[in-house]
Amino acid sequence: MRALVLEALLTPKPALVDQRGPGAHRDLDLAKLLRSARALRGTFLHMALVAGEGAADVRLRERLGALGRRGEQAMLAATGGSNAHRGAIWVLGLLVAALALAGSDSTPREVAAVAAGLARLPDRYAPPLSSNGARVCREFGVAGARGEASAGFPHVVEVGLPTLAAARRRGGGESCARLDALLAIMSSLDDTCLLHRGGWPALHAARSGARQVLALGGSATAAGGAALLALDAELLRRNVSPGGCADLLAACLLLDSESDEPAEEAPTVAAPVQHSASYLERRDSWNA
């Protein structure tokens, strides 16, 4: 799945796995993320094929759920038991199916609306909600990934994609545009990954730090880049990571017509990262 690979390779992301290292994760690294993405390719393809053959009804919802659960097992097998993309399977699975149902000429908002309809349908075969995300939703009273999907992915359609387009118009480069989209999502999403590991203080720190980067002109500016690195350091200090925001960035890249270029995957074994000259120049200006 290209969107998952593009999200994984994007660097530098605050406290997330990227080409620099594992971020705030002890059981994940870039090689595992890429193996997981490759392992899920068949799952998403099968979801699209199944959706293309039917209607947006309960039967399709239950078939997608079964495929998603099989995809989780493929992910766990590829990563040695690490949860690399459980949230992304839910988010991207709905959107892949919605793309097949809505057709290639549909707008992201139209696709998200179809996905929302699927998300609201019941699945008789789904196991009881016992994940960390479900527990956090109950404890903190937030919508979580299911609420985001049922609402039509507002952080994708109304936040991430518009920010991505605006950043491109400013001409800061594609990586910075994607980073700004991630930060915009972080600035308002009730990320259950942050809440699970750090509670409200971690969520507020992530939001305020993301807003600060954007207020300084985004990641393409020297001041914004320095603030991004400061946010990264703060989240690492708290040992928290905005995984839900990363899943929604991948959703943005899936629905974004300008993210169709081939993804150049990193090596599957650990190796020194060779950054481009433009990235190194920006990094040096951030640290100046």
MARMAR-6907 format. One record per residue: residue number from 1; residue in one letter; x, y, z of N, C-alpha, C in turn. Coordinates in nm, 3 decimals. Layout:
BEGIN
    nr   rest       n_X       n_Y       n_Z      ca_X      ca_Y      ca_Z       c_X       c_Y       c_Z
   NUM      A         X         Y         Z         X         Y         Z         X         Y         Z
...
END
This chain:
BEGIN
    nr   rest       n_X       n_Y       n_Z      ca_X      ca_Y      ca_Z       c_X       c_Y       c_Z
     1      M     0.085    -0.119     0.000     0.000     0.000     0.000     0.089     0.124     0.000
     2      R     0.083     0.199    -0.110     0.173     0.314    -0.128     0.157     0.417    -0.017
     3      A     0.034     0.443     0.026     0.013     0.547     0.127     0.084     0.513     0.257
     4      L     0.085     0.386     0.296     0.153     0.346     0.418     0.304     0.362     0.404
     5      V     0.357     0.331     0.288     0.501     0.345     0.264     0.541     0.493     0.266
     6      L     0.462     0.576     0.200     0.491     0.719     0.198     0.489     0.778     0.339
     7      E     0.391     0.737     0.419     0.384     0.786     0.557     0.504     0.739     0.637
     8      A     0.541     0.614     0.621     0.654     0.559     0.697     0.784     0.630     0.664
     9      L     0.807     0.660     0.538     0.934     0.719     0.495     0.944     0.868     0.525
    10      L     0.830     0.933     0.549     0.832     1.077     0.573     0.917     1.108     0.697
    11      T     1.010     1.202     0.683     1.106     1.235     0.789     1.133     1.386     0.788
    12      P     1.139     1.449     0.908     1.131     1.395     1.044     0.991     1.412     1.102
    13      K     0.931     1.303     1.147     0.799     1.307     1.210     0.816     1.308     1.362
    14      P     0.736     1.384     1.434     0.754     1.393     1.579     0.722     1.264     1.654
    15      A     0.827     1.200     1.706     0.819     1.080     1.791     0.762     0.959     1.720
    16      L     0.750     0.964     1.588     0.703     0.851     1.509     0.820     0.780     1.442
    17      V     0.801     0.656     1.407     0.902     0.584     1.331     0.925     0.656     1.198
    18      D     1.050     0.682     1.166     1.084     0.739     1.035     1.226     0.697     0.999
    19      Q     1.287     0.765     0.903     1.419     0.723     0.856     1.531     0.752     0.956
    20      R     1.500     0.825     1.063     1.600     0.851     1.167     1.605     0.740     1.270
    21      G     1.492     0.674     1.294     1.488     0.573     1.399     1.346     0.540     1.440
    22      P     1.329     0.473     1.556     1.198     0.423     1.598     1.110     0.523     1.668
    23      G     1.156     0.646     1.689     1.075     0.742     1.762     1.052     0.696     1.905
    24      A     0.928     0.706     1.952     0.895     0.666     2.089     0.851     0.521     2.097
    25      H     0.887     0.439     2.000     0.846     0.299     1.995     0.962     0.207     2.027
    26      R     0.937     0.108     2.109     1.039     0.009     2.143     1.026    -0.119     2.060
    27      D     0.907    -0.140     2.003     0.883    -0.265     1.932     0.868    -0.245     1.781
    28      L     0.895    -0.124     1.733     0.880    -0.095     1.590     1.003    -0.025     1.536
    29      D     1.028    -0.042     1.408     1.128     0.036     1.337     1.083     0.047     1.192
    30      L     1.161     0.117     1.111     1.119     0.141     0.973     1.107     0.011     0.894
    31      A     1.200    -0.080     0.915     1.195    -0.207     0.841     1.066    -0.282     0.871
    32      K     1.024    -0.284     0.998     0.900    -0.352     1.034     0.779    -0.283     0.971
    33      L     0.778    -0.150     0.973     0.666    -0.078     0.912     0.654    -0.112     0.764
    34      L     0.765    -0.117     0.695     0.761    -0.146     0.552     0.721    -0.291     0.525
    35      R     0.767    -0.383     0.610     0.723    -0.522     0.595     0.573    -0.533     0.618
    36      S     0.523    -0.462     0.718     0.380    -0.463     0.744     0.301    -0.407     0.625
    37      A     0.349    -0.297     0.570     0.280    -0.237     0.455     0.273    -0.334     0.338
    38      R     0.384    -0.404     0.312     0.384    -0.501     0.203     0.290    -0.617     0.233
    39      A     0.288    -0.661     0.360     0.203    -0.774     0.397     0.055    -0.741     0.382
    40      L     0.020    -0.612     0.393    -0.120    -0.570     0.386    -0.167    -0.541     0.244
    41      R    -0.078    -0.547     0.148    -0.116    -0.514     0.010    -0.231    -0.603    -0.037
    42      G    -0.221    -0.734    -0.012    -0.326    -0.825    -0.054    -0.458    -0.800     0.017
    43      T    -0.450    -0.763     0.144    -0.572    -0.734     0.221    -0.649    -0.619     0.159
    44      F    -0.580    -0.510     0.130    -0.649    -0.394     0.074    -0.699    -0.422    -0.068
    45      L    -0.622    -0.497    -0.146    -0.666    -0.533    -0.280    -0.794    -0.616    -0.273
    46      H    -0.797    -0.713    -0.183    -0.915    -0.797    -0.168    -1.035    -0.715    -0.123
    47      M    -1.014    -0.619    -0.034    -1.123    -0.531     0.010    -1.181    -0.454    -0.108
    48      A    -1.093    -0.401    -0.192    -1.140    -0.325    -0.308    -1.219    -0.415    -0.403
    49      L    -1.172    -0.535    -0.425    -1.240    -0.626    -0.517    -1.377    -0.665    -0.462
    50      V    -1.384    -0.695    -0.334    -1.511    -0.733    -0.272    -1.610    -0.617    -0.279
    51      A    -1.563    -0.496    -0.248    -1.651    -0.379    -0.252    -1.699    -0.350    -0.394
    52      G    -1.612    -0.371    -0.492    -1.650    -0.344    -0.630    -1.756    -0.438    -0.684
    53      E    -1.776    -0.550    -0.615    -1.874    -0.649    -0.661    -2.011    -0.633    -0.598
    54      G    -2.021    -0.548    -0.494    -2.147    -0.543    -0.421    -2.193    -0.404    -0.388
    55      A    -2.280    -0.395    -0.288    -2.336    -0.268    -0.244    -2.289    -0.240    -0.102
    56      A    -2.307    -0.116    -0.059    -2.265    -0.074     0.075    -2.369    -0.118     0.177
    57      D    -2.370    -0.247     0.208    -2.468    -0.301     0.300    -2.399    -0.378     0.411
    58      V    -2.478    -0.437     0.500    -2.423    -0.508     0.615    -2.337    -0.626     0.571
    59      R    -2.378    -0.694     0.466    -2.300    -0.808     0.419    -2.159    -0.764     0.379
    60      L    -2.149    -0.653     0.307    -2.017    -0.603     0.269    -1.939    -0.560     0.394
    61      R    -2.005    -0.494     0.486    -1.937    -0.450     0.609    -1.877    -0.570     0.682
    62      E    -1.950    -0.678     0.690    -1.901    -0.797     0.760    -1.789    -0.865     0.684
    63      R    -1.796    -0.864     0.552    -1.686    -0.920     0.474    -1.560    -0.836     0.489
    64      L    -1.574    -0.705     0.491    -1.458    -0.618     0.512    -1.399    -0.640     0.651
    65      G    -1.485    -0.657     0.750    -1.436    -0.683     0.884    -1.354    -0.812     0.892
    66      A    -1.403    -0.915     0.826    -1.330    -1.042     0.826    -1.195    -1.028     0.756
    67      L    -1.194    -0.956     0.645    -1.068    -0.934     0.574    -0.971    -0.851     0.659
    68      G    -1.025    -0.753     0.730    -0.939    -0.672     0.816    -0.876    -0.754     0.927
    69      R    -0.953    -0.844     0.986    -0.898    -0.928     1.093    -0.792    -1.023     1.039
    70      R    -0.811    -1.074     0.919    -0.706    -1.156     0.857    -0.583    -1.071     0.828
    71      G    -0.608    -0.947     0.786    -0.495    -0.857     0.761    -0.415    -0.831     0.887
    72      E    -0.483    -0.819     1.001    -0.411    -0.801     1.127    -0.317    -0.917     1.154
    73      Q    -0.363    -1.038     1.126    -0.277    -1.155     1.147    -0.157    -1.152     1.053
    74      A    -0.179    -1.110     0.929    -0.067    -1.098     0.834     0.032    -0.993     0.881
    75      M    -0.020    -0.881     0.935     0.066    -0.776     0.988     0.150    -0.828     1.104
    76      L     0.086    -0.898     1.198     0.157    -0.948     1.315     0.263    -1.051     1.275
    77      A     0.231    -1.132     1.175     0.330    -1.229     1.128     0.449    -1.160     1.064
    78      A     0.423    -1.052     0.992     0.531    -0.980     0.922     0.621    -0.904     1.018
    79      T     0.566    -0.862     1.133     0.641    -0.778     1.226     0.688    -0.852     1.350
    80      G     0.661    -0.982     1.357     0.701    -1.056     1.476     0.615    -1.023     1.597
    81      G     0.489    -0.986     1.574     0.397    -0.959     1.683     0.376    -0.813     1.715
    82      S     0.440    -0.721     1.644     0.424    -0.578     1.672     0.304    -0.521     1.598
    83      N     0.230    -0.435     1.667     0.114    -0.370     1.607     0.159    -0.248     1.528
    84      A     0.190    -0.271     1.402     0.237    -0.161     1.318     0.122    -0.081     1.258
    85      H     0.013    -0.147     1.219    -0.087    -0.081     1.137    -0.231    -0.122     1.168
    86      R    -0.261    -0.160     1.294    -0.399    -0.202     1.323    -0.497    -0.088     1.296
    87      G    -0.466     0.032     1.341    -0.554     0.145     1.315    -0.564     0.178     1.168
    88      A    -0.452     0.165     1.097    -0.452     0.195     0.954    -0.535     0.095     0.875
    89      I    -0.540    -0.030     0.921    -0.623    -0.129     0.852    -0.770    -0.084     0.855
    90      W    -0.814    -0.035     0.970    -0.952     0.016     0.982    -0.973     0.137     0.892
    91      V    -0.885     0.235     0.902    -0.901     0.361     0.829    -0.890     0.339     0.678
    92      L    -0.781     0.279     0.635    -0.758     0.263     0.491    -0.847     0.156     0.431
    93      G    -0.881     0.054     0.510    -0.972    -0.048     0.459    -1.107     0.011     0.421
    94      L    -1.161     0.096     0.508    -1.289     0.162     0.477    -1.276     0.249     0.353
    95      L    -1.167     0.324     0.344    -1.151     0.417     0.232    -1.124     0.344     0.101
    96      V    -1.048     0.236     0.105    -1.024     0.156    -0.015    -1.157     0.100    -0.067
    97      A    -1.237     0.046     0.024    -1.367    -0.006    -0.016    -1.457     0.105    -0.070
    98      A    -1.452     0.220    -0.004    -1.535     0.333    -0.048    -1.492     0.383    -0.185
    99      L    -1.363     0.382    -0.213    -1.315     0.420    -0.347    -1.371     0.327    -0.452
   100      A    -1.373     0.197    -0.422    -1.426     0.100    -0.518    -1.576     0.120    -0.539
   101      L    -1.646     0.158    -0.433    -1.791     0.179    -0.443    -1.826     0.311    -0.512
   102      A    -1.751     0.416    -0.477    -1.785     0.550    -0.526    -1.738     0.576    -0.668
   103      G    -1.630     0.511    -0.708    -1.578     0.533    -0.843    -1.463     0.631    -0.844
   104      S    -1.381     0.623    -0.946    -1.257     0.701    -0.953    -1.280     0.850    -0.971
   105      D    -1.399     0.890    -1.016    -1.427     1.033    -1.037    -1.479     1.103    -0.912
   106      S    -1.495     1.030    -0.804    -1.551     1.088    -0.682    -1.448     1.175    -0.610
   107      T    -1.496     1.277    -0.543    -1.409     1.364    -0.465    -1.373     1.295    -0.333
   108      P    -1.265     1.340    -0.266    -1.234     1.283    -0.134    -1.351     1.291    -0.037
   109      R    -1.425     1.402    -0.039    -1.538     1.414     0.051    -1.645     1.310     0.021
   110      E    -1.670     1.284    -0.107    -1.769     1.183    -0.145    -1.724     1.044    -0.103
   111      V    -1.595     1.015    -0.123    -1.541     0.885    -0.082    -1.552     0.869     0.069
   112      A    -1.517     0.974     0.142    -1.524     0.968     0.288    -1.667     0.948     0.337
   113      A    -1.763     1.005     0.267    -1.903     0.988     0.305    -1.947     0.843     0.287
   114      V    -1.902     0.780     0.179    -1.933     0.638     0.159    -1.868     0.554     0.268
   115      A    -1.742     0.586     0.300    -1.673     0.514     0.406    -1.745     0.530     0.540
   116      A    -1.797     0.649     0.566    -1.871     0.673     0.690    -1.994     0.583     0.698
   117      G    -2.063     0.569     0.586    -2.179     0.481     0.584    -2.142     0.337     0.618
   118      L    -2.030     0.291     0.564    -1.982     0.156     0.596    -1.946     0.145     0.744
   119      A    -1.877     0.246     0.796    -1.832     0.242     0.936    -1.950     0.233     1.033
   120      R    -2.063     0.291     0.996    -2.179     0.292     1.086    -2.259     0.163     1.083
   121      L    -2.229     0.075     0.987    -2.301    -0.051     0.977    -2.249    -0.151     1.080
   122      P    -2.335    -0.240     1.129    -2.290    -0.338     1.230    -2.213    -0.453     1.166
   123      D    -2.131    -0.517     1.249    -2.058    -0.637     1.209    -2.082    -0.741     1.318
   124      R    -2.169    -0.838     1.289    -2.206    -0.938     1.389    -2.088    -1.022     1.435
   125      Y    -1.985    -1.031     1.352    -1.875    -1.122     1.380    -1.755    -1.052     1.444
   126      A    -1.765    -0.922     1.464    -1.654    -0.850     1.525    -1.640    -0.889     1.672
   127      P    -1.518    -0.912     1.719    -1.499    -0.945     1.860    -1.530    -0.824     1.948
   128      P    -1.552    -0.845     2.078    -1.577    -0.732     2.168    -1.463    -0.632     2.163
   129      L    -1.498    -0.503     2.174    -1.398    -0.397     2.166    -1.314    -0.396     2.294
   130      S    -1.191    -0.451     2.283    -1.104    -0.458     2.399    -0.967    -0.397     2.373
   131      S    -0.954    -0.323     2.262    -0.825    -0.265     2.227    -0.793    -0.146     2.317
   132      N    -0.668    -0.102     2.311    -0.629     0.017     2.386    -0.711     0.137     2.342
   133      G    -0.735     0.147     2.210    -0.813     0.260     2.159    -0.954     0.261     2.212
   134      A    -1.018     0.143     2.217    -1.154     0.136     2.269    -1.158     0.173     2.417
   135      R    -1.060     0.126     2.493    -1.055     0.159     2.636    -1.037     0.309     2.656
   136      V    -0.948     0.369     2.576    -0.925     0.513     2.587    -1.051     0.591     2.555
   137      C    -1.124     0.548     2.453    -1.250     0.618     2.418    -1.346     0.617     2.535
   138      R    -1.356     0.504     2.604    -1.446     0.495     2.719    -1.395     0.581     2.835
   139      E    -1.265     0.575     2.860    -1.208     0.644     2.976    -1.207     0.795     2.960
   140      F    -1.175     0.842     2.840    -1.158     0.986     2.818    -1.277     1.050     2.747
   141      G    -1.371     0.969     2.702    -1.489     1.023     2.635    -1.461     1.085     2.500
   142      V    -1.370     1.025     2.423    -1.336     1.076     2.291    -1.390     0.982     2.184
   143      A    -1.393     1.030     2.060    -1.456     0.954     1.951    -1.369     0.840     1.901
   144      G    -1.238     0.862     1.896    -1.148     0.759     1.847    -1.160     0.736     1.697
   145      A    -1.095     0.628     1.652    -1.091     0.599     1.509    -1.229     0.566     1.453
   146      R    -1.311     0.499     1.533    -1.445     0.466     1.485    -1.531     0.591     1.471
   147      G    -1.519     0.681     1.567    -1.594     0.805     1.558    -1.549     0.891     1.441
   148      E    -1.418     0.896     1.418    -1.365     0.971     1.304    -1.420     0.916     1.173
   149      A    -1.422     0.784     1.160    -1.473     0.723     1.037    -1.622     0.747     1.022
   150      S    -1.697     0.729     1.129    -1.843     0.745     1.122    -1.883     0.888     1.088
   151      A    -1.796     0.985     1.123    -1.823     1.126     1.093    -1.778     1.166     0.953
   152      G    -1.723     1.072     0.876    -1.679     1.104     0.741    -1.537     1.156     0.733
   153      F    -1.452     1.114     0.827    -1.311     1.151     0.829    -1.289     1.303     0.817
   154      P    -1.344     1.381     0.911    -1.327     1.527     0.902    -1.182     1.572     0.911
   155      H    -1.097     1.499     0.985    -0.957     1.542     0.995    -0.879     1.512     0.868
   156      V    -0.934     1.430     0.782    -0.875     1.407     0.650    -0.927     1.510     0.551
   157      V    -1.060     1.520     0.541    -1.124     1.602     0.438    -1.114     1.751     0.468
   158      E    -1.130     1.788     0.595    -1.139     1.930     0.631    -1.009     1.986     0.689
   159      V    -0.915     1.900     0.725    -0.792     1.948     0.788    -0.669     1.905     0.709
   160      G    -0.646     1.776     0.696    -0.523     1.728     0.635    -0.508     1.763     0.488
   161      L    -0.610     1.732     0.408    -0.600     1.758     0.264    -0.591     1.907     0.231
   162      P    -0.673     1.995     0.293    -0.656     2.138     0.266    -0.518     2.191     0.306
   163      T    -0.465     2.144     0.418    -0.332     2.188     0.459    -0.226     2.141     0.362
   164      L    -0.239     2.018     0.315    -0.146     1.964     0.215    -0.145     2.051     0.090
   165      A    -0.264     2.087     0.041    -0.275     2.169    -0.079    -0.217     2.309    -0.057
   166      A    -0.248     2.368     0.058    -0.198     2.503     0.087    -0.047     2.506     0.098
   167      A     0.011     2.405     0.162     0.156     2.399     0.177     0.225     2.381     0.042
   168      R     0.164     2.305    -0.045     0.221     2.289    -0.180     0.221     2.422    -0.255
   169      R     0.113     2.498    -0.237     0.108     2.627    -0.306     0.216     2.723    -0.255
   170      R     0.256     2.708    -0.130     0.363     2.793    -0.076     0.500     2.753    -0.127
   171      G     0.511     2.633    -0.182     0.635     2.592    -0.247     0.746     2.545    -0.155
   172      G     0.711     2.489    -0.040     0.815     2.445     0.052     0.869     2.306     0.027
   173      G     0.815     2.236    -0.071     0.858     2.099    -0.099     0.756     1.998    -0.052
   174      E     0.754     1.883    -0.117     0.651     1.783    -0.088     0.662     1.726     0.053
   175      S     0.783     1.697     0.098     0.797     1.642     0.234     0.745     1.739     0.338
   176      C     0.776     1.866     0.323     0.728     1.966     0.419     0.576     1.982     0.411
   177      A     0.521     1.971     0.291     0.375     1.978     0.278     0.309     1.864     0.354
   178      R     0.366     1.745     0.344     0.310     1.630     0.415     0.330     1.643     0.565
   179      L     0.443     1.694     0.607     0.465     1.718     0.749     0.364     1.819     0.804
   180      D     0.339     1.924     0.728     0.242     2.024     0.772     0.102     1.965     0.782
   181      A     0.067     1.875     0.689    -0.064     1.809     0.698    -0.072     1.725     0.825
   182      L     0.035     1.653     0.857     0.039     1.575     0.980     0.023     1.665     1.102
   183      L     0.093     1.777     1.103     0.087     1.869     1.216    -0.052     1.931     1.230
   184      A    -0.115     1.961     1.119    -0.250     2.017     1.124    -0.347     1.917     1.187
   185      I    -0.334     1.790     1.149    -0.417     1.687     1.211    -0.387     1.677     1.360
   186      M    -0.259     1.680     1.396    -0.219     1.673     1.536    -0.275     1.788     1.618
   187      S    -0.291     1.902     1.556    -0.332     2.022     1.630    -0.474     2.015     1.684
   188      S    -0.555     1.919     1.635    -0.693     1.913     1.682    -0.746     1.773     1.709
   189      L    -0.679     1.668     1.663    -0.731     1.532     1.679    -0.715     1.484     1.823
   190      D    -0.819     1.420     1.876    -0.808     1.351     2.005    -0.743     1.215     1.979
   191      D    -0.611     1.215     1.966    -0.536     1.096     1.927    -0.535     0.997     2.044
   192      T    -0.597     0.881     2.025    -0.605     0.784     2.134    -0.469     0.722     2.166
   193      C    -0.377     0.723     2.071    -0.242     0.673     2.100    -0.172     0.763     2.201
   194      L    -0.185     0.893     2.184    -0.128     0.987     2.280    -0.196     0.976     2.417
   195      L    -0.329     0.965     2.416    -0.402     0.955     2.541    -0.370     0.825     2.614
   196      H    -0.352     0.717     2.540    -0.323     0.588     2.602    -0.192     0.591     2.679
   197      R    -0.091     0.654     2.623     0.041     0.649     2.684     0.073     0.770     2.772
   198      G     0.002     0.882     2.751     0.037     1.001     2.828    -0.078     1.082     2.881
   199      G    -0.202     1.039     2.857    -0.316     1.111     2.908    -0.333     1.249     2.845
   200      W    -0.417     1.333     2.911    -0.443     1.467     2.860    -0.317     1.552     2.848
   201      P    -0.222     1.544     2.943    -0.101     1.628     2.929    -0.024     1.601     2.799
   202      A    -0.014     1.474     2.761     0.056     1.442     2.636    -0.020     1.493     2.515
   203      L    -0.152     1.478     2.517    -0.232     1.527     2.404    -0.220     1.678     2.392
   204      H    -0.228     1.750     2.503    -0.217     1.896     2.499    -0.079     1.939     2.453
   205      A     0.026     1.868     2.496     0.162     1.902     2.453     0.177     1.883     2.303
   206      A     0.122     1.775     2.250     0.130     1.749     2.107     0.055     1.854     2.028
   207      R    -0.065     1.887     2.075    -0.146     1.987     2.004    -0.078     2.123     2.004
   208      S    -0.033     2.167     2.120     0.027     2.301     2.127     0.157     2.307     2.048
   209      G     0.235     2.200     2.051     0.359     2.198     1.974     0.333     2.201     1.825
   210      A     0.233     2.125     1.779     0.199     2.125     1.637     0.150     2.263     1.592
   211      R     0.067     2.325     1.676     0.017     2.459     1.641     0.131     2.560     1.634
   212      Q     0.230     2.543     1.722     0.343     2.635     1.720     0.422     2.625     1.590
   213      V     0.445     2.503     1.543     0.516     2.485     1.415     0.441     2.554     1.302
   214      L     0.311     2.533     1.296     0.231     2.591     1.189     0.225     2.743     1.201
   215      A     0.219     2.795     1.324     0.214     2.940     1.344     0.344     3.007     1.299
   216      L     0.453     2.933     1.300     0.583     2.985     1.258     0.609     2.967     1.108
   217      G     0.506     2.931     1.035     0.518     2.918     0.890     0.528     2.776     0.839
   218      G     0.520     2.679     0.929     0.526     2.538     0.888     0.667     2.483     0.888
   219      S     0.678     2.356     0.857     0.806     2.285     0.867     0.908     2.330     0.764
   220      A     0.867     2.402     0.661     0.961     2.446     0.557     1.042     2.567     0.600
   221      T     0.999     2.638     0.704     1.073     2.755     0.750     1.174     2.715     0.855
   222      A     1.276     2.797     0.873     1.378     2.768     0.974     1.318     2.764     1.114
   223      A     1.234     2.864     1.145     1.173     2.869     1.278     1.076     2.754     1.298
   224      G     0.996     2.724     1.197     0.902     2.613     1.207     0.973     2.480     1.218
   225      G     1.081     2.464     1.143     1.157     2.339     1.151     1.219     2.319     1.288
   226      A     1.270     2.428     1.346     1.327     2.418     1.481     1.219     2.382     1.582
   227      A     1.099     2.439     1.566     0.988     2.406     1.656     0.945     2.260     1.638
   228      L     0.954     2.209     1.515     0.921     2.069     1.490     1.017     1.977     1.565
   229      L     1.146     2.009     1.560     1.244     1.928     1.633     1.223     1.938     1.783
   230      A     1.182     2.056     1.831     1.152     2.071     1.974     1.031     1.987     2.013
   231      L     0.929     1.984     1.926     0.812     1.901     1.952     0.851     1.753     1.954
   232      D     0.935     1.713     1.862     0.985     1.576     1.858     1.053     1.541     1.991
   233      A     1.140     1.628     2.038     1.211     1.604     2.163     1.115     1.596     2.282
   234      E     1.014     1.681     2.283     0.919     1.682     2.395     0.837     1.554     2.399
   235      L     0.791     1.508     2.284     0.712     1.385     2.282     0.799     1.264     2.314
   236      L     0.924     1.265     2.269     1.015     1.157     2.306     1.040     1.157     2.456
   237      R     1.052     1.274     2.515     1.071     1.283     2.660     0.952     1.223     2.734
   238      R     0.833     1.243     2.680     0.712     1.188     2.741     0.688     1.043     2.701
   239      N     0.766     0.993     2.606     0.752     0.855     2.556     0.614     0.832     2.497
   240      V     0.569     0.927     2.414     0.439     0.915     2.349     0.454     0.939     2.199
   241      S     0.358     0.889     2.124     0.366     0.897     1.978     0.227     0.916     1.918
   242      P     0.210     1.008     1.822     0.078     1.035     1.764     0.042     0.938     1.651
   243      G     0.024     0.812     1.688    -0.003     0.710     1.587    -0.134     0.728     1.513
   244      G    -0.237     0.777     1.582    -0.364     0.800     1.514    -0.353     0.907     1.407
   245      C    -0.274     1.010     1.436    -0.251     1.116     1.337    -0.178     1.061     1.215
   246      A    -0.082     0.970     1.238    -0.009     0.910     1.127    -0.103     0.829     1.037
   247      D    -0.199     0.757     1.097    -0.295     0.681     1.017    -0.378     0.774     0.929
   248      L    -0.418     0.889     0.983    -0.499     0.982     0.905    -0.416     1.053     0.799
   249      L    -0.287     1.072     0.824    -0.201     1.124     0.717    -0.195     1.024     0.602
   250      A    -0.181     0.896     0.634    -0.182     0.795     0.529    -0.313     0.799     0.451
   251      A    -0.425     0.824     0.521    -0.553     0.838     0.452    -0.552     0.956     0.358
   252      C    -0.493     1.068     0.401    -0.480     1.184     0.313    -0.402     1.148     0.187
   253      L    -0.293     1.076     0.204    -0.208     1.041     0.090    -0.279     0.942    -0.002
   254      L    -0.365     0.857     0.054    -0.444     0.767    -0.029    -0.541     0.844    -0.117
   255      L    -0.607     0.944    -0.060    -0.710     1.018    -0.133    -0.655     1.133    -0.216
   256      D    -0.529     1.168    -0.196    -0.469     1.283    -0.263    -0.419     1.245    -0.402
   257      S    -0.470     1.314    -0.501    -0.435     1.280    -0.640    -0.290     1.309    -0.673
   258      E    -0.223     1.394    -0.595    -0.085     1.428    -0.625     0.015     1.342    -0.550
   259      S    -0.031     1.238    -0.480     0.059     1.149    -0.408     0.073     1.016    -0.481
   260      D     0.056     1.016    -0.612     0.056     0.891    -0.687     0.192     0.849    -0.739
   261      E     0.296     0.925    -0.708     0.426     0.884    -0.757     0.471     0.757    -0.687
   262      P     0.554     0.673    -0.753     0.599     0.550    -0.689     0.673     0.579    -0.560
   263      A     0.648     0.497    -0.458     0.717     0.513    -0.330     0.847     0.437    -0.333
   264      E     0.955     0.505    -0.301     1.086     0.442    -0.299     1.110     0.387    -0.160
   265      E     1.104     0.255    -0.146     1.112     0.195    -0.015     1.255     0.193     0.037
   266      A     1.267     0.203     0.168     1.396     0.196     0.234     1.439     0.051     0.242
   267      P     1.566     0.024     0.269     1.613    -0.114     0.282     1.537    -0.186     0.393
   268      T     1.524    -0.318     0.380     1.454    -0.396     0.480     1.546    -0.436     0.594
   269      V     1.673    -0.404     0.587     1.765    -0.428     0.696     1.819    -0.295     0.743
   270      A     1.862    -0.290     0.868     1.911    -0.166     0.923     2.032    -0.118     0.846
   271      A     2.034     0.009     0.812     2.146     0.068     0.739     2.149     0.216     0.766
   272      P     2.265     0.280     0.756     2.269     0.425     0.776     2.181     0.496     0.676
   273      V     2.105     0.594     0.722     2.014     0.668     0.635     2.093     0.771     0.555
   274      Q     2.075     0.772     0.425     2.140     0.869     0.339     2.038     0.976     0.303
   275      H     2.044     1.090     0.373     1.948     1.197     0.348     1.989     1.277     0.225
   276      S     1.889     1.334     0.159     1.916     1.420     0.045     1.983     1.549     0.090
   277      A     2.048     1.615    -0.005     2.116     1.741     0.028     2.017     1.846     0.076
   278      S     1.897     1.850     0.015     1.798     1.950     0.054     1.752     1.926     0.197
   279      Y     1.734     1.797     0.234     1.694     1.768     0.372     1.803     1.811     0.469
   280      L     1.928     1.780     0.437     2.038     1.815     0.528     2.050     1.966     0.544
   281      E     2.029     2.040     0.435     2.035     2.186     0.443     1.925     2.239     0.534
   282      R     1.801     2.185     0.522     1.692     2.229     0.607     1.720     2.194     0.752
   283      R     1.773     2.072     0.776     1.802     2.031     0.912     1.905     2.122     0.976
   284      D     2.009     2.157     0.901     2.112     2.246     0.955     2.054     2.384     0.988
   285      S     1.961     2.433     0.904     1.902     2.564     0.932     1.813     2.558     1.055
   286      W     1.744     2.440     1.076     1.659     2.426     1.194     1.742     2.431     1.322
   287      N     1.862     2.369     1.316     1.946     2.359     1.436     2.036     2.480     1.456
   288      A     2.033     2.573     1.362     2.124     2.689     1.370     2.087     2.778     1.490
END
